[in-house]
Amino acid sequence: MNLTEKSTENVEYMIEAIKGKLKVLNLGAIKPSHFDEEMYEELKDIYELVMRKPSFSPNEMQAIAEELGNLRKQ
């Protein structure tokens, strides 16, 4: 997967990977359709952070969820 290209497919891939790594229980809360390519770089930064770390504290998970919420389409 070439994440240097802004595309809907890459947004979907990153969101699904983040959800899987964080073991998001409410899967409906984070959907790829909630995000667009305008926030691609910010989403990619979050994705890279999540993929780098082996585990997360509850506070870190909350902060990531809040950041994703801030990136959602209005």
C-alpha positions as CSV (number, residue, x, y, z in Angstrom):
1,M,0.0,0.0,0.0
2,N,1.5,3.3,-1.1
3,L,0.3,5.8,1.6
4,T,2.1,8.7,0.0
5,E,-0.9,9.1,-2.4
6,K,-4.0,10.8,-1.2
7,S,-6.9,8.5,-2.0
8,T,-10.2,7.3,-0.6
9,E,-8.8,3.8,-0.5
10,N,-5.8,4.9,1.6
11,V,-8.1,6.7,4.0
12,E,-10.1,3.5,4.4
13,Y,-7.0,1.4,4.8
14,M,-5.6,3.6,7.5
15,I,-8.9,3.9,9.5
16,E,-9.4,0.1,9.4
17,A,-5.8,-0.4,10.6
18,I,-6.2,2.1,13.4
19,K,-9.4,0.5,14.5
20,G,-7.8,-3.0,14.5
21,K,-4.7,-1.9,16.4
22,L,-6.7,0.0,19.0
23,K,-9.3,-2.8,19.2
24,V,-12.1,-0.2,18.9
25,L,-15.2,-1.8,20.5
26,N,-17.8,0.6,18.9
27,L,-16.9,0.0,15.3
28,G,-19.7,2.3,14.1
29,A,-18.1,5.2,15.8
30,I,-15.2,5.4,13.4
31,K,-16.0,4.9,9.7
32,P,-13.8,5.7,6.7
33,S,-16.7,7.7,5.2
34,H,-16.4,10.2,8.1
35,F,-13.0,11.4,6.7
36,D,-12.0,13.0,3.5
37,E,-8.7,13.6,1.7
38,E,-8.4,17.2,3.0
39,M,-7.3,15.8,6.4
40,Y,-5.1,13.1,4.8
41,E,-1.8,14.2,6.3
42,E,-3.1,14.5,9.8
43,L,-4.8,11.1,9.5
44,K,-1.5,9.6,8.2
45,D,0.3,11.1,11.2
46,I,-2.1,9.4,13.6
47,Y,-1.8,6.1,11.6
48,E,2.0,6.2,11.7
49,L,1.9,6.9,15.5
50,V,-0.6,4.0,16.1
51,M,1.4,1.6,14.0
52,R,4.7,2.4,15.7
53,K,3.6,1.8,19.3
54,P,3.1,-1.8,20.6
55,S,0.4,-0.8,23.1
56,F,-1.6,2.2,24.4
57,S,-2.7,3.4,27.8
58,P,-6.4,4.3,28.2
59,N,-5.5,8.0,28.2
60,E,-3.6,7.6,24.9
61,M,-6.5,5.7,23.4
62,Q,-8.8,8.5,24.5
63,A,-6.5,11.2,23.0
64,I,-6.3,9.3,19.7
65,A,-10.1,8.9,19.6
66,E,-10.5,12.7,20.3
67,E,-8.0,13.5,17.5
68,L,-9.9,11.3,15.1
69,G,-13.1,13.0,16.1
70,N,-11.5,16.4,15.4
71,L,-10.6,15.2,11.9
72,R,-14.1,14.1,11.0
73,K,-16.0,15.8,8.2
74,Q,-18.4,18.5,9.5
